[in-house]
Amino acid sequence: MIPAIHDPVEALRIVKELVRRGALFVVSHSGGKDSQAMLIEVRKIVPASQILVVHADLGEVEWPGTLEHAAATSKGLPFVVCRAGKNLLGMVKQRGMWPSPKYRQCTSDLKAGPITKTIRAYAKEKRKSLIVEAWGLRAQESGDLKKRTGRAGKPVLSQPPNKNKANWEWYVWLPIHRMTIQEVWNTIHAAGQKGHWAYDKGMSRLSCSFCIMSSKKDLAIAALERPELFEKYEALEKSTGHTVFTKTVRGQVIPIPLREYIGAPEAPPRGRQLPVFQPPAHDAPRSRKDRVITADELIRQALEKYK
């Protein structure tokens, strides 16, 4: 096994050798901008005959159109969809708690695990044992992740011991590790492609609609675009007694309801109006203070703080 390589130049040299050896390159395509740019870069180096694209379908918590977008930007390549035998909301209901930035069972159970199983099955069918798994992780984005999880930066190329067993020779490669967000978008546009529609709404990343790694702005946008799912999250917080987000004060973990975390006050079900205060008498002149406010408006007001 090779030592972990952090130098992208050295990593690329080894990757080209793996191409020459006929390795199967598996691109994990989430449908997000980083996956999209990564696939574009991989196709510049690896022949199409050696590429497999895998998408882990997350079900209802995934942004609508994600699977279709991933497939559309993978034209000409084998495209496989994998699904876990469970879903995020079902997991939360069963466990009585949500994943956290440090303990992301959602990633391991719904994405990493199913993807690995899919790769092994496909590779065995094709009689391939030399695997290069490409991930769209970037140093710029993972810098904030490191602050929140305490995890060290990942190497550009490595061989995970847990996957290099029996007759498998397995590598994990981060093709766009050094790219900035602007370079990611430049890569996508230069290829004549567009990003998923959620980015046009203002989202900075694409994963679960209400991902635990999302910014407050992204969560507020998701609440506006996916109100029914937002209400499911709120209902599950109440039924489990466990919130998506928490804070620690003097060693004590304090729950923060999703609506409060976003910054929107409590509101009635969507479509109903919430009186701001007692309306004046019928013959009294109405003022701006007399207006009513909807749940959507409350969230829009919260969103203004993050612009």
Secondary structure, DSSP 8 states (H G I E B T S, - for coil): ----B--HHHHHHHHHHHHHTT-EEEEE--SSHHHHHHHHHHHHHS-GGGEEEEEE--GGGB-TTHHHHHHHTTTTS-EEEE--SS-HHHHHHHHTS---SSS-HHHIIIIIHHHHHHHHHHHHHTT--EEEEE----HHHHHHHHHHH------SEE--TTTS-TT-EEEEE-TTTT--HHHHHHHHHHTT----HHHHTT-S--SBTT-TT--HHHHHHHHHH-HHHHHHHHHHHHHHT--SEEEEETTEEEEE-HHHHHT-----STTSEEESS----TTS---GGG-EEEHHHHHHHHHHTT-
